[in-house]
């Protein structure tokens, strides 16, 4: 399973590739939403695993953001 830290890195890199200037904070907000956490809670639990369903949702959110939806 992917950790929160790993998912954030992947999401940030993908958003950077799509030209988003605030990729790090956008990835944090999107992953927090996918996990049902506040951004603060997310940043305090970066070594925790991301459940598969939440990870898929996060990936979909990243792709939608890249399409500027």
C-alpha positions as CSV (number, residue, x, y, z in Angstrom):
1,X,0.0,0.0,0.0
2,X,1.0,3.6,-0.6
3,X,1.8,5.9,2.3
4,X,0.4,9.4,2.5
5,X,3.9,10.8,2.0
6,X,4.3,8.7,-1.2
7,X,0.8,9.6,-2.5
8,X,1.5,13.3,-1.9
9,X,4.8,13.1,-3.8
10,X,3.2,11.4,-6.8
11,X,0.3,13.8,-6.8
12,X,2.5,16.9,-6.5
13,X,4.7,15.6,-9.4
14,X,1.7,14.9,-11.6
15,X,0.2,18.4,-10.9
16,X,3.6,19.9,-11.6
17,X,3.7,18.1,-14.9
18,X,0.3,19.6,-15.7
19,X,1.6,23.1,-15.1
20,X,0.0,23.8,-11.7
21,X,2.1,26.3,-9.7
22,X,0.7,25.3,-6.3
23,X,1.1,21.6,-6.9
24,X,2.2,20.7,-3.4
25,X,-0.7,22.4,-1.6
26,X,-3.2,21.3,-4.2
27,X,-2.1,17.7,-3.7
28,X,-2.4,18.0,0.1
29,X,-6.0,19.4,-0.2
30,X,-7.0,16.7,-2.7
31,X,-5.6,13.8,-0.7
32,X,-7.1,15.2,2.5
33,X,-10.5,15.3,0.8
34,X,-10.1,11.8,-0.6
35,X,-9.3,10.5,2.9
36,X,-11.9,12.5,4.8
37,X,-9.2,14.3,6.8
38,X,-8.4,17.9,7.5
39,X,-5.1,19.1,5.9
40,X,-3.6,19.3,9.4
41,X,-4.6,15.7,10.2
42,X,-3.1,14.6,6.8
43,X,0.2,16.3,7.5
44,X,0.4,14.7,10.9
45,X,-0.1,11.2,9.5
46,X,2.2,11.0,6.5
47,X,3.6,7.5,7.4
48,X,0.1,6.0,7.4
49,X,-1.1,3.9,4.5
50,X,-3.7,5.2,2.0
51,X,-6.5,2.7,1.5
52,X,-6.9,1.6,-2.1
53,X,-10.3,3.2,-2.5
54,X,-9.1,6.6,-1.3
55,X,-6.0,6.3,-3.5
56,X,-8.1,5.7,-6.6
57,X,-10.3,8.6,-5.7
58,X,-7.2,10.8,-5.2
59,X,-5.8,9.7,-8.6
60,X,-9.1,10.6,-10.2
61,X,-9.1,14.0,-8.5
62,X,-5.6,14.7,-9.7
63,X,-6.5,13.8,-13.3
64,X,-9.6,16.0,-13.2
65,X,-7.5,18.9,-11.9
66,X,-5.0,18.3,-14.7
67,X,-8.0,18.6,-17.2
68,X,-8.9,21.9,-15.4
69,X,-12.3,20.6,-14.4
